[in-house]
Amino acid sequence: MAGLRTAPDPTTGLTAKQEKFAQLLASGTVSQAEAYRQSYDTSGYTSPGALVDPDASETAHLPNVVRRVAQLKQAGQMQAELTIA
């Protein structure tokens, strides 16, 4: 049903949207605003960047999101080191 929120993952404490946002940020391929646009429904925003930027920043600074981005970056760095070695 539309409007229902998903429960946070018990391991990460993130909702599915927050997890997607964290994965996009950790990839380093998109900005916070673009990660937000790809993770959340922004169709109700009247101007493209007006409200997305503050919401993206707020989401990026949530403690569980910060922690998850760091975990994902570390996992990616470890994978890169294994590939190089």
CORJO-V430621 format. One record per backbone hydrogen bond with DSSP energy under -1.0 kcal/mol. CO is the residue of the C=O (numbers start at 1). NH is the residue of the N-H. E is the energy in kcal/mol with one decimal. If there is no record, write none. Layout:
co = [CO & CO]
nh = [NH & NH]
e = [E & E]
This chain:
co = [1 & 9 & 14 & 15 & 16 & 17 & 18 & 19 & 20 & 21 & 22 & 23 & 25 & 31 & 32 & 33 & 34 & 35 & 36 & 42 & 49 & 51 & 52 & 53 & 54 & 55 & 56 & 57 & 59 & 62 & 63 & 64 & 65 & 66 & 67 & 68 & 69 & 70 & 71 & 72 & 73 & 74 & 75 & 76 & 77 & 78 & 79 & 80 & 81]
nh = [4 & 13 & 9 & 19 & 20 & 21 & 22 & 23 & 24 & 25 & 26 & 27 & 28 & 35 & 36 & 37 & 38 & 39 & 40 & 45 & 53 & 55 & 56 & 57 & 58 & 59 & 60 & 61 & 62 & 66 & 67 & 68 & 69 & 70 & 71 & 72 & 73 & 74 & 75 & 76 & 77 & 78 & 79 & 80 & 81 & 82 & 83 & 84 & 85]
e = [-1.3 & -2.9 & -3.1 & -2.4 & -2.2 & -2.4 & -2.7 & -2.6 & -2.5 & -2.5 & -2.8 & -1.6 & -1.1 & -2.5 & -2.3 & -2.5 & -2.2 & -1.1 & -2.6 & -1.7 & -1.4 & -1.6 & -3.2 & -2.4 & -2.6 & -2.4 & -2.5 & -1.3 & -1.4 & -2.8 & -2.4 & -2.1 & -2.8 & -2.0 & -2.2 & -2.8 & -2.5 & -2.4 & -2.6 & -2.3 & -2.5 & -2.6 & -2.1 & -2.2 & -2.3 & -2.1 & -2.2 & -2.3 & -2.3]
